């Protein structure tokens, strides 16, 4: 085993010495980034060194190296594009949030008040209203899921909505004023 390790290190060193610079230039043609290309080539050699025992099937190491560097360079470009798209989305989202911070705060406060009202409901009513309004299930689907009749589901949701209207009266009045003001 020690002989294999020594010979693998010698073979990798020989490949590195003979091909490193040409592989870097091959990668630069794809990435247009010399420093990144050096890292890509180094990573390819590290992977070959780590898996040298499995590389016995490779008949032409030079071609293998060029293909590995080529693929790694393309993967790097894909990664950069994904990163750029992510950054653009983050920037867009940040700008959208920045533009509507006050609106968002009001929405969050209203949502919190609605959640607090829902949490005050009896468990059966709460489950029925959540399945209906958040999970978008139909009454007959809720009935099956809760193992009750559809009429009971209708009653639970009706009672839950009545309770929430009372609990959130001031919120509804505020929303009505805002809607009339906007018109």
N, C-alpha and C positions, 0 to 999 in steps of 0.2 A: 504494500500500500504506500509506503514511504517513497519507493521508486516512482510510482505513478504520480504522486504529488509533485515530486521534483521535476519529472518530465513534463507534467502539465504546466507548471510554472515556467519552465524553460520555453515551451511551445508558445505560451501566451506572451511571454516577453519578446520572443522572436517575432510573433505576429504584430505586437504593439510597435516594436522598433521599425519594422518594415512597412507598416501600413497606416500608422497613426495620422501622420500629416495629410496623406492623400484622402483618408476617410473624413478628416475634419473639413478639408476643402470640398469634398462631395456633399457634406452636410450643409456647409455655408451656401452652396448653390441653392439649397432648398429653403433654409431658414433666414438667410441674409444676416446672420448674427454669429460672429466668430466665437465669442466666449461661450454662447449656448451650444454651438457645434462641438467645441472641445468637451463640454460636459456630456453631451449626447454620446460621443465616441467613447469617452471614459466609462460611462454607464454600460455601454455595450460590452466593453472588455471586462468589466466587473461581473456582469451577468454570465459571460462565457466562463470566467474563472470559477464562479460559484457553482456552475453546472457542468464543469468540464467532463466529469465522468459520463454524463448523458450525451456528450457531443461526439461519441465514437462513430455515429452514423454519418457525420459530415465529411464528405469527400473533398470538397473544395472550400477551404476556410476563407480564402480571399473573397469569393463570391458571396459566401455566407455573411461575412463582415459587411460588405457593401450593402447587401439586402437588409441586414439588421439596422445599419446606420440610416439607410433610406427610410425604412418603416418608422424608426424612432424619431427621425426628423419630421416626418408627416404627422406622427402622433403629437409631437410638440406643437406644430402649427395648429392642429385641431384643438389642442388644449388652450392655446392662446386665443383662438376665435371664440371658444366657449367662455373663456374668462372675460373677453371684451364684451360679449353679449350680456353676460351676467352683470358686469360693471355698468353697462348702458341701462339695463333694467333697474339696477339699484339706483342709479342717478335719476332716472325717470320717476321711479317710485318716490324717491326722496323729494324731488321737485313737486310731485303731486301732493305728497304729505305736507310739505312746507306751504303750498298754496292753500290747503284746506285744513290747517291745523285747528282753527277754531271750530269749524264744522265737525271735524273728527272728534274733538273733545265733547261737543254737545251730543253727537251720536253715541259716543262711548258712555256718557253719563246716562242717556236715555236707555241704552242697552242694559247697563248695569241695573237701572231701576226696574226694567222689565224682568230681568233675571231674578232680582230680589222678590218681585211679586210672584213669579212662578215658584220660587222656593217656599213661599208661604202657603202654597196650595196643598191640600191633602194628597198623599202619595198617588192614589189612583187618578185623580184629576191631572196631577202634574205629568204622570206618565202618558196619559192620553193626549194632552196638549203638546207635549214634546214630540211624540210620535207623529202628530198631525202637522204641526207647524215647522218643526226643524227637520224631521226625517221625511217629511212630505208623503206620509202613508195615507191611504184612503181609509175611511171609517171601517169598511169591512176587513181591511188588512190589520188595522189596529185591534179590531174585535178578535181576530184569530190570534194575534200576537199576545194579547192580554187574557185570552181565554174567557171572554165575556161576549154578550150579545151586542149587535150593532146599535141597538136602541140605547143600551147602557153607555156605549162610547159617546153617542150624540149627547146624552144627558151630562156626562162628565165634562165634555168640551164646552157645552153651553154654560154649565155652572162655573167652570174655570174662567171663561171669558167674562161672565158677569162679575165675578170677584175681581178680575184684573181691571175691568172698567172702573170699578169703585176705587181700587187701589191706586190707579194711575190717572184719576180725573184731572188733576192739575196739569199733567203732561199732555193729555188730549186737548185741553183748553189752550195751552201754549202752542201746540202744533197747529191748531185751527187758526189762531191769531197770525202765526207766521205765514200760513198758506194764504190767508186773506190779504196780508201785507204784500206778499210777493205778486199777487194778481194785480 
